[in-house]
Amino acid sequence: MTSLLLLVLLLAALVPQAAELLTETDNPASWQGMVKLVPESARGRGPCFVLCGKYPTPLVYRKLIPVDPAKTYVLKVSFRSVSEELPASAYLGVEIYDAQKRLIAIRNVWVKSGSDSEVVSARAGEKFLTLGMIPDFAKFKSCVVAFGAKKDGSDLPNYEISPRCQTMKPDENGNLRIELKKPLEKSYPAGTPTRFHAYYPHSMYDLAAGWVPAGQGCDPVVRLHSEGHEPGGTGGKARKFWKGTKYFRPYVWFGNWNRIPKPGAKLLVDSWSVTEIASAEKTPGERGK
């Protein structure tokens, strides 16, 4: 019996164990944004927060979690609306950061294919810049200009980003003149390679989204693993960190841009969990609503 017990303990020690990466979650100092605890609404699985107000009211974990490319990260959380009459909606997301701990937003990595060009004129303090003509430029909407672009993508994430493009039209020399929402902060020499990126300033916000019922609510579970998935793709249940990710931290937004709750709606958030597992391990129920 003793030998059998020792064998069982040895085998258990060899099985990879999930490492819980969120600590002191019931301490308000561990969070930022709407840090309002409602312990009376907790369901026995950690602290319970209530979010309300305007979209997108956030609740963000403060600490950055290092990313091991050989590991998979499993995010779990529980959402409930306080009342059936005023349902809430929510996004589950992660802020992701590069090695210098700079936020990687959609605008830094979401490339618009077929938009490669180069600078003709781009001067600090001006709200216009000129690029070499881009075929079918009119199809590119809601974009920014990324400077120093490289065809192999080695510049990503790219932080040399213009303000949002307002209008584009050919000039008298056959180049593309672009009006910006704000003046350029830097000058770029003629010939600097460029491309268009999506302008969105948010990080990976839509790991789970939707209306949340009262009562039992919903319990999204999402896996994140080594980089490769670019924003704007199909995503899927097993998401990948964007290129350059070295750290992340989870967050929730109150509301969805296309499902904005009515005044008075409240969202309960609890049962937070982020675990690190071997990438070969399986986790059931991989995606929320």
Backbone hydrogen bonds, N-H to C=O, Kabsch-Sander energy under -0.5 kcal/mol:
donor,donor_aa,acceptor,acceptor_aa,energy
5,L,1,M,-2.4
6,L,2,T,-2.3
7,L,3,S,-2.0
8,V,4,L,-2.3
9,L,5,L,-2.5
10,L,6,L,-2.3
11,L,7,L,-2.5
12,A,8,V,-2.3
13,A,9,L,-1.8
14,L,10,L,-1.2
15,V,11,L,-0.9
15,V,12,A,-0.5
19,A,276,E,-2.2
20,E,18,A,-0.6
21,L,274,V,-3.4
22,L,274,V,-0.5
23,T,21,L,-0.5
27,N,24,E,-1.8
30,S,27,N,-2.8
31,W,28,P,-1.7
32,Q,60,V,-2.3
34,M,58,P,-2.9
35,V,33,G,-1.5
36,K,34,M,-1.2
37,L,35,V,-0.6
38,V,48,C,-3.2
41,S,38,V,-2.2
42,A,39,P,-1.2
49,F,269,V,-2.9
50,V,36,K,-2.0
51,L,267,L,-2.9
53,G,265,A,-0.5
57,T,54,K,-1.1
57,T,254,F,-0.6
59,L,252,V,-1.9
60,V,32,Q,-2.8
61,Y,250,P,-2.3
62,R,30,S,-2.7
65,I,248,F,-3.2
67,V,246,K,-2.5
68,D,66,P,-0.5
71,K,68,D,-2.5
72,T,277,I,-2.7
73,Y,224,L,-3.5
74,V,72,T,-0.5
74,V,275,T,-2.6
75,L,73,Y,-0.6
75,L,222,V,-3.1
76,K,273,S,-2.9
77,V,220,P,-1.3
78,S,270,D,-2.7
79,F,218,C,-2.8
80,R,268,L,-1.8
81,S,213,P,-1.6
82,V,266,K,-2.0
83,S,86,L,-0.5
88,A,212,V,-0.7
90,A,210,G,-1.5
91,Y,253,W,-1.8
92,L,208,A,-2.4
93,G,251,Y,-2.5
94,V,204,M,-2.7
95,E,249,R,-2.8
97,Y,247,Y,-2.6
98,D,102,R,-2.0
101,K,98,D,-2.1
104,I,96,I,-3.3
105,A,103,L,-0.7
106,I,202,H,-2.9
107,R,200,Y,-1.9
108,N,105,A,-1.5
109,V,105,A,-0.6
109,V,106,I,-1.5
110,W,106,I,-2.8
111,V,109,V,-1.3
112,K,196,F,-2.5
113,S,111,V,-0.8
115,S,112,K,-1.0
117,S,194,T,-2.2
119,V,192,T,-2.2
120,V,130,T,-3.1
121,S,130,T,-2.1
122,A,188,Y,-0.5
125,G,184,L,-3.3
126,E,123,R,-1.7
129,L,178,I,-2.0
130,T,121,S,-3.1
131,L,176,L,-2.7
132,G,118,E,-2.2
137,F,134,I,-1.2
139,K,136,D,-1.8
140,F,137,F,-1.7
141,K,139,K,-0.8
144,V,197,H,-2.4
146,A,144,V,-0.5
146,A,195,R,-3.1
147,F,145,V,-0.5
147,F,160,E,-2.9
148,G,193,P,-1.8
149,A,193,P,-1.6
153,G,150,K,-2.1
156,L,153,G,-1.7
158,N,108,N,-2.6
159,Y,157,P,-0.5
161,I,159,Y,-1.6
162,S,145,V,-2.4
165,C,143,C,-2.8
166,Q,179,E,-3.9
167,T,179,E,-1.0
169,K,177,R,-1.9
171,D,175,N,-2.3
174,G,171,D,-1.7
176,L,131,L,-3.2
177,R,169,K,-2.8
177,R,175,N,-0.6
178,I,129,L,-3.2
178,I,176,L,-0.5
179,E,167,T,-2.4
180,L,127,K,-3.5
181,K,164,R,-2.5
184,L,126,E,-2.4
188,Y,122,A,-2.5
191,G,119,V,-2.9
192,T,189,P,-1.8
194,T,117,S,-2.5
195,R,146,A,-1.4
197,H,144,V,-2.3
198,A,110,W,-1.9
199,Y,142,S,-2.0
204,M,94,V,-0.9
205,Y,203,S,-1.6
207,L,92,L,-2.0
208,A,92,L,-1.1
210,G,90,A,-1.0
212,V,88,A,-3.0
215,G,81,S,-0.6
216,Q,214,A,-0.7
217,G,214,A,-1.0
218,C,79,F,-2.0
222,V,75,L,-2.4
223,R,237,K,-1.1
224,L,73,Y,-2.6
225,H,239,R,-1.7
228,G,241,F,-1.6
233,G,230,E,-1.3
236,G,234,T,-0.8
239,R,223,R,-2.0
239,R,237,K,-0.9
241,F,225,H,-2.5
245,T,242,W,-1.7
246,K,97,Y,-3.4
247,Y,97,Y,-1.8
248,F,65,I,-1.6
249,R,95,E,-1.8
251,Y,93,G,-2.4
252,V,59,L,-2.1
253,W,91,Y,-2.0
254,F,57,T,-2.6
255,G,89,S,-2.9
255,G,253,W,-0.6
256,N,259,R,-1.0
259,R,256,N,-1.1
265,A,262,K,-2.1
266,K,86,L,-0.6
267,L,51,L,-3.0
268,L,80,R,-3.6
269,V,49,F,-2.6
270,D,78,S,-1.9
271,S,45,R,-0.8
271,S,47,P,-0.5
273,S,76,K,-2.1
275,T,74,V,-2.1
276,E,19,A,-2.2
277,I,72,T,-2.8
277,I,275,T,-0.5
279,S,70,A,-1.0
281,E,278,A,-1.9
